[in-house]
Amino acid sequence: MVEQDSMSILSLIGNAGLVVQLVMAALMLASVVSWVMIVVRYRVLSRARRAGAVFEERFWSGDDLTSLYHQVKKAPDEDAGQETIFRVGFEEYVRLMKSSRDADAVMEGAQRAMRVALQREQARLNRNLPFLATVGSTSPYIGLFGTVWGIMNSFRALAHVSQATLAVVAPGIAEALIATAMGLFAAIPAVVAYNRYASLTDELVGECEMFAEEFSSLLHRQAHSGEQQ
């Protein structure tokens, strides 16, 4: 019974060397932080997808652009990237139309404003993804470092015993292998989440880019029709 207790996970972690314990603590911290970011990113991307779909439905429902602009300006939804692009682009378009009769210059200014809004939306959606990628790529190697260090200490301890048996080296090797297991425990969810969220982010950014192009076409027709008049 005592031997089984000495080989329990908690006892192995408690009896591990200082370097191995530091590695385990770093991996545990990385795992906790990455799980927090996984949950936060899931909520952000889910809201962005729903809010974007709702706004595009409103946009293509046939409402007047000026009326829609005043509606979204009163109650902006920061989760909808398409709405932000529309609000910024239309605001710049109206401002330039009041001061310039050059339709091309007006469109260039409106498109520039929409590109800036699109880049900000892309940065917002990509936030924390580099951290998940870092945890996913480095955690196994950090855990492997702890394992190598622990096994090295186990073999060094053999020099102080007259007879090497499995009972002597097993605890040291087991506590060292826990570091590798913890590295994989931190890395696998981070890699899966990064791949999924990166794909979803690219999809959402693509939808925003498509909306910006379609909205630019509408503004282009409106600007040039006003120029002809």
GUVO-293020 format. One line per 3 residues: number of its first residue (from 1); for each residue z, y, x of N, C-alpha, C. Coordinates in steps of 0.2 Angstrom, whole numbers, padded with zeros to 4 digits. Each point is the difference from the previous one (the first is absolute). Layout:
BEGIN
NUM> Z:Y:X:Z:Y:X:Z:Y:X  ...
REM end
This chain:
BEGIN
1> 0000:-0006:0004:0000:0006:-0004:0000:0006:0004  0004:0000:0006:0000:0006:0004:-0006:0001:0004  -0004:-0006:0001:-0006:0000:0004:-0005:0003:-0005
4> 0000:-0002:-0006:-0005:0003:-0005:0001:0008:-0001  0007:0002:0000:0001:0007:-0001:-0003:0004:0006  0001:-0003:0006:-0002:0003:0006:-0008:0001:0001
7> -0003:-0004:-0004:-0008:0000:-0001:-0002:0004:-0006  0004:0003:-0004:-0002:0004:-0005:-0003:0006:0002  -0004:0003:-0004:-0004:0006:0001:0004:0006:0003
10> 0005:0001:-0004:0004:0006:0001:0004:-0001:0007  0002:-0006:0001:0004:-0001:0006:-0005:0000:0006  -0006:-0002:-0001:-0005:0000:0006:-0001:0008:0001
13> -0001:0004:-0005:-0001:0007:0001:0006:0003:0004  0006:-0002:-0003:0006:0003:0003:0001:-0002:0008  -0002:-0006:0001:0001:-0002:0007:-0006:0001:0005
16> -0005:0003:-0003:-0006:0002:0004:0002:0005:0006  -0004:0000:0005:0001:0006:0005:-0002:0007:-0003  0003:0005:0004:-0001:0006:-0002:-0007:0002:-0001
19> -0005:-0001:0004:-0007:0001:0000:-0003:-0003:-0006  0002:-0006:-0002:-0003:-0004:-0005:0003:0004:-0007  0006:0001:0000:0003:0004:-0006:-0004:0006:-0001
22> -0001:0004:0005:-0003:0006:-0001:-0007:-0001:-0002  -0004:-0005:0002:-0007:-0001:-0003:0001:-0002:-0007  0005:-0004:-0002:0001:-0002:-0007:0001:0006:-0004
25> 0005:0004:0002:0001:0006:-0004:-0006:0005:-0001  -0004:0001:0006:-0006:0004:-0001:-0005:-0003:-0005  0000:-0007:0000:-0005:-0003:-0005:0003:0000:-0007
28> 0006:0000:-0001:0003:0000:-0006:-0001:0007:-0003  0001:0005:0004:-0001:0007:-0002:-0007:0002:-0002  -0005:-0003:0004:-0007:0001:-0001:-0002:-0004:-0007
31> 0003:-0005:-0001:-0001:-0004:-0006:0002:0004:-0006  0006:0003:0000:0003:0003:-0005:-0004:0007:-0002  -0002:0003:0006:-0004:0006:-0001:-0007:-0001:-0003
34> -0003:-0005:0003:-0006:-0002:-0003:0000:-0002:-0007  0005:-0004:-0002:0000:-0002:-0007:0001:0007:-0005  0004:0004:0003:0001:0007:-0004:-0007:0003:-0001
37> -0003:0000:0006:-0007:0003:-0001:-0005:-0003:-0004  0001:-0007:0000:-0005:-0004:-0004:0001:0002:-0007  0006:0000:-0002:0002:0002:-0007:-0002:0007:-0002
40> 0001:0005:0004:-0002:0007:-0001:-0008:0000:0000  -0003:-0003:0004:-0007:0000:0000:-0003:-0003:-0006  0003:-0005:-0002:-0003:-0004:-0006:0001:0005:-0006
43> 0005:0004:-0001:0001:0004:-0005:-0005:0006:0000  -0001:0003:0006:-0004:0005:0001:-0007:-0001:-0002  -0003:-0006:0003:-0007:-0002:-0001:-0001:-0002:-0007
46> 0005:-0003:-0003:0000:-0002:-0008:-0001:0006:-0004  0004:0005:0001:0000:0006:-0003:-0007:0004:0001  -0002:0000:0006:-0006:0003:0002:-0006:-0003:-0004
49> 0000:-0007:-0001:-0006:-0003:-0003:0001:0002:-0008  0006:-0001:-0003:0000:0002:-0007:-0001:0007:-0001  0002:0005:0004:-0001:0007:-0002:-0007:0002:0001
52> -0003:-0003:0005:-0007:0001:0001:-0005:-0002:-0005  0002:-0006:-0003:-0004:-0003:-0005:0001:0005:-0007  0006:0002:-0001:0002:0004:-0006:-0004:0007:0001
55> 0000:0003:0006:-0003:0006:0000:-0008:0000:0000  -0003:-0006:0003:-0007:0000:-0001:-0002:-0001:-0007  0004:-0004:-0004:-0002:-0001:-0007:0000:0007:-0004
58> 0005:0004:0002:0000:0007:-0003:-0006:0004:0003  -0001:0000:0006:-0006:0004:0003:-0006:-0002:-0004  -0002:-0006:-0001:-0006:-0002:-0002:0000:-0001:-0008
61> 0005:0003:-0003:0001:-0001:-0007:-0005:0006:-0004  -0002:0005:0005:-0004:0005:-0003:0003:0007:-0001  0006:0000:0002:0004:0007:0000:-0003:0005:0004
64> 0000:0006:-0002:-0002:0006:0004:0004:0000:0007  -0003:0001:0005:0003:0000:0007:0005:0005:0001  -0001:0006:-0003:0005:0005:0000:0006:-0002:-0004
67> -0001:-0002:-0006:0006:-0003:-0004:0004:-0005:0004  -0004:-0005:0003:0004:-0005:0003:0003:0002:0006  -0002:0005:0004:0003:0003:0006:0006:0003:-0002
70> 0000:0004:-0006:0007:0004:-0002:0005:-0006:-0002  -0002:-0005:-0003:0004:-0005:-0002:0004:-0003:0006  -0004:-0002:0005:0003:-0004:0006:0004:0005:0004
73> -0002:0007:0000:0003:0004:0004:0007:0001:-0003  0001:0000:-0006:0007:0001:-0004:0004:-0006:0002  -0003:-0006:0000:0004:-0006:0001:-0003:-0005:0005
76> 0000:0002:0007:-0004:-0004:0004:0003:-0007:0002  -0004:-0005:0001:0002:-0006:0001:-0001:-0002:0008  0004:0001:0004:-0001:-0001:0007:-0002:-0007:0002
79> 0001:-0005:-0004:-0002:-0007:0001:-0007:-0001:-0001  -0004:0005:-0003:-0007:-0001:-0001:-0004:0003:0005  -0003:-0003:0004:-0004:0003:0006:-0006:0004:-0003
82> -0003:-0003:-0005:-0006:0003:-0004:0002:0006:-0003  0006:0001:-0003:0002:0006:-0003:0001:0005:0005  0003:-0002:0006:0001:0005:0005:-0006:0003:0003
85> -0005:-0004:0001:-0007:0002:0002:-0003:0004:-0005  0000:-0002:-0006:-0003:0005:-0006:0004:0006:0000  0006:0001:0000:0004:0006:0000:-0002:0005:0005
88> 0000:-0003:0006:-0001:0004:0006:-0007:0002:0000  -0005:-0004:-0001:-0007:0001:0000:-0002:0005:-0005  0003:-0001:-0006:-0002:0005:-0005:0003:0007:0001
91> 0006:0000:0002:0003:0006:0002:-0004:0004:0005  -0002:-0003:0005:-0004:0003:0005:-0007:0002:-0003  -0003:-0004:-0004:-0006:0002:-0003:0000:0006:-0004
94> 0005:0001:-0004:0001:0005:-0005:0001:0007:0005  0004:-0001:0005:0002:0006:0004:-0006:0002:0003  -0004:-0004:0003:-0006:0002:0004:-0006:0003:-0005
97> 0000:-0003:-0006:-0005:0002:-0005:0001:0007:-0002  0006:0002:0000:0002:0007:-0002:-0002:0005:0006  -0001:-0002:0006:-0001:0004:0006:-0007:-0001:0003
100> -0004:-0005:-0002:-0006:-0001:0003:-0005:-0002:-0005  -0006:0001:0001:-0006:-0002:-0004:-0004:-0005:0003  0002:-0002:0006:-0003:-0005:0004:0002:-0007:-0002
103> -0003:-0004:-0004:0002:-0006:-0003:0001:-0005:0006  -0004:0000:0005:0001:-0005:0006:0007:0002:0004  0001:0006:0000:0006:0002:0004:0006:-0002:-0004
106> 0000:0001:-0007:0005:-0002:-0004:0001:-0007:0000  -0005:-0004:0000:0001:-0008:0000:0002:-0002:0007  -0002:0003:0005:0003:-0001:0007:0007:0001:0000
109> 0003:0005:-0003:0007:0002:0000:0004:-0005:-0004  -0003:-0002:-0006:0004:-0005:-0004:0000:-0007:0003  -0006:-0002:0003:0000:-0006:0003:0005:-0001:0006
112> 0000:0006:0004:0005:0000:0005:0007:-0001:-0002  0002:0004:-0006:0007:-0001:-0002:0001:-0007:-0003  -0005:-0003:-0003:0001:-0007:-0002:0001:-0005:0006
115> -0004:0001:0005:0001:-0004:0006:0007:0000:0003  0002:0006:0000:0007:0001:0003:0005:-0004:-0005  -0001:0001:-0007:0005:-0003:-0004:-0001:-0008:0000
118> -0006:-0002:0002:-0001:-0008:0000:0003:-0002:0007  0000:0004:0005:0003:-0002:0006:0008:-0001:-0001  0002:0005:-0003:0008:0000:-0002:0002:-0006:-0004
121> -0005:-0002:-0005:0002:-0005:-0004:-0001:-0007:0004  -0004:0000:0004:-0001:-0006:0005:0006:-0001:0004  0002:0006:0003:0006:0000:0004:0007:-0003:-0004
124> 0000:0003:-0006:0006:-0002:-0004:0000:-0007:-0002  -0006:-0003:-0001:-0001:-0007:-0002:0001:-0005:0006  -0001:0003:0006:0000:-0004:0006:0007:0000:0003
127> 0004:0004:-0002:0007:0002:0003:0004:-0007:0000  0003:-0001:0006:0004:-0006:0001:-0004:-0006:0002  -0006:0000:-0001:-0004:-0006:0001:0000:-0002:0008
130> -0001:0005:0004:0001:-0001:0007:0006:-0003:0002  0006:0001:-0003:0006:-0003:0002:0000:-0007:-0002  -0003:-0002:-0006:-0001:-0007:-0002:-0004:-0004:0005
133> -0005:0004:0002:-0005:-0004:0005:0004:-0001:0007  0004:0005:0002:0003:-0001:0006:0006:-0005:0000  0003:-0001:-0006:0005:-0005:-0001:-0003:-0007:0000
136> -0006:0000:-0003:-0003:-0007:-0001:-0003:-0002:0007  -0002:0005:0004:-0003:-0002:0006:0005:-0001:0006  0005:0003:0000:0005:0000:0005:0006:-0005:-0001
139> 0002:-0001:-0006:0006:-0004:-0001:0000:-0007:0003  -0006:-0003:-0001:0000:-0007:0003:0001:0000:0008  -0002:0005:0003:0000:0001:0007:0007:0002:0002
142> 0003:0004:-0004:0007:0002:0001:0005:-0006:-0001  -0001:-0004:-0005:0003:-0006:-0001:-0001:-0005:0006  -0006:-0001:0002:-0001:-0004:0005:0003:0002:0007
145> 0001:0006:0001:0004:0003:0006:0007:-0003:-0001  0003:0001:-0006:0007:-0002:-0001:0000:-0008:0002  -0005:-0003:-0003:0001:-0008:0001:-0001:-0002:0008
148> -0005:0004:0003:0000:-0002:0007:0006:0002:0004  0003:0006:-0002:0006:0002:0004:0006:-0005:-0002  0000:-0002:-0006:0006:-0005:-0002:-0001:-0007:0004
151> -0006:-0002:0000:-0002:-0007:0003:0002:0001:0008  -0002:0005:0002:0001:0001:0008:0007:0000:0001  0004:0003:-0004:0008:0000:0001:0002:-0007:-0001
154> -0003:-0004:-0005:0003:-0007:-0001:-0002:-0004:0006  -0005:0001:0003:-0002:-0004:0006:0004:0002:0006  0002:0007:0001:0004:0002:0005:0007:-0003:-0001
157> 0002:-0001:-0006:0007:-0003:-0001:0000:-0007:0002  -0005:-0003:0000:0000:-0007:0002:0002:-0001:0008  -0001:0005:0003:0002:0000:0008:0007:-0001:0000
160> 0004:0002:-0005:0007:-0001:0001:0003:-0006:-0003  -0004:-0005:-0002:0003:-0006:-0003:-0002:-0006:0004  0004:-0005:0000:-0002:-0005:0004:-0005:-0005:-0003
163> 0000:0000:-0006:-0005:-0005:-0004:-0003:0004:-0006  -0007:0000:0000:-0003:0004:-0005:-0001:-0005:-0006  0002:0002:-0006:-0001:-0003:-0006:-0003:0004:-0005
166> -0002:-0003:-0005:-0003:0004:-0006:0005:0004:-0003  0007:-0002:0000:0005:0004:-0003:0001:0006:0003  -0001:0000:0007:0001:0006:0004:-0005:0005:-0001
169> -0006:-0002:0000:-0006:0005:-0001:-0002:0002:-0007  0002:-0005:-0005:-0003:0001:-0006:0003:0007:-0004  0006:0002:0001:0002:0006:-0003:-0004:0006:0003
172> 0000:0000:0006:-0004:0006:0003:-0007:0000:-0002  -0004:-0005:0000:-0007:0000:-0002:0000:0001:-0007  0004:-0002:-0004:0000:0001:-0008:0001:0008:-0001
175> 0005:0003:0003:0001:0007:-0001:-0006:0004:0003  -0003:-0002:0005:-0006:0003:0003:-0006:0000:-0005  -0001:-0006:-0003:-0005:-0001:-0005:0001:0004:-0007
178> 0006:0002:-0001:0001:0004:-0006:-0003:0007:0001  -0001:0002:0006:-0003:0007:0001:-0007:-0001:-0002  -0004:-0005:0002:-0007:-0001:-0002:0000:-0001:-0007
181> 0004:-0003:-0004:0000:-0001:-0007:0001:0007:-0003  0004:0004:0002:0001:0007:-0002:-0006:0004:0001  -0003:-0001:0005:-0006:0004:0002:-0005:-0002:-0005
184> -0001:-0006:-0002:-0005:-0002:-0005:0002:0002:-0007  0006:0000:-0001:0003:0002:-0007:-0002:0008:-0001  0001:0004:0005:-0002:0007:0000:-0007:0001:0000
187> -0004:-0004:0004:-0007:0001:0000:-0004:-0002:-0006  0001:-0006:-0003:-0004:-0002:-0005:-0001:0004:-0006  0006:0002:-0003:-0001:0005:-0006:-0003:0006:0002
190> 0001:0003:0006:-0003:0006:0002:-0008:0000:0001  -0002:-0006:0003:-0007:-0001:0001:-0004:-0001:-0007  0003:-0004:-0005:-0002:-0001:-0006:-0001:0007:-0004
193> 0006:0004:0000:0000:0006:-0004:-0005:0005:0003  0000:0000:0007:-0005:0005:0003:-0007:-0002:-0002  -0002:-0006:0000:-0007:-0002:-0001:-0002:0002:-0008
196> 0005:-0002:-0004:-0001:0002:-0007:0000:0007:-0002  0005:0004:0003:0000:0007:-0001:-0006:0004:0003  -0002:-0002:0006:-0006:0003:0003:-0006:-0001:-0004
199> -0001:-0006:-0002:-0006:-0001:-0005:0001:0004:-0006  0006:0000:-0003:0000:0004:-0006:0000:0008:0001  0002:0002:0006:-0001:0007:0002:-0007:0002:0000
202> -0004:-0005:0004:-0007:0002:0001:-0003:0000:-0007  0002:-0004:-0004:-0003:0000:-0007:0001:0006:-0004  0006:0002:0000:0002:0007:-0003:-0003:0006:0003
205> -0001:0000:0007:-0003:0005:0003:-0007:0000:-0002  -0003:-0006:0000:-0007:0000:-0002:-0002:0003:-0007  0005:-0002:-0005:0000:0003:-0006:0000:0007:0000
208> 0005:0003:0004:0000:0007:0000:-0006:0004:0003  -0003:-0004:0005:-0006:0003:0003:-0006:0000:-0005  0000:-0006:-0004:-0005:0000:-0005:0001:0005:-0005
211> 0006:0001:-0002:0001:0006:-0005:-0002:0007:0003  0002:0001:0006:-0002:0006:0003:-0007:0001:0000  -0004:-0005:0001:-0007:0001:0000:-0003:0001:-0007
214> 0003:-0003:-0005:-0003:0001:-0006:0002:0007:-0003  0006:0002:0002:0003:0006:-0002:-0004:0006:0003  -0002:-0001:0007:-0004:0005:0003:-0007:0000:-0003
217> -0003:-0005:-0003:-0006:0000:-0003:0000:0004:-0006  0006:-0001:-0004:0001:0004:-0006:0000:0008:0002  0004:0001:0005:0001:0007:0002:-0007:0003:0002
220> -0003:-0004:0004:-0007:0002:0003:-0005:0002:-0006  0000:-0004:-0005:-0004:0002:-0006:0002:0006:-0003  0007:0001:-0001:0002:0006:-0004:-0001:0006:0004
223> 0001:0000:0007:-0001:0005:0004:-0007:0003:0000  -0005:-0005:0001:-0007:0002:0000:-0002:0002:-0006  0002:-0003:-0006:-0002:0003:-0006:0003:0007:-0001
226> 0006:0002:0002:0002:0007:-0001:-0004:0004:0005  -0002:-0002:0006:-0004:0004:0004:-0007:0002:-0003  -0003:-0005:-0004:-0006:0001:-0003:0000:0005:-0005
229> 0006:0000:-0004:0001:0004:-0005:0001:0007:0003
REM end
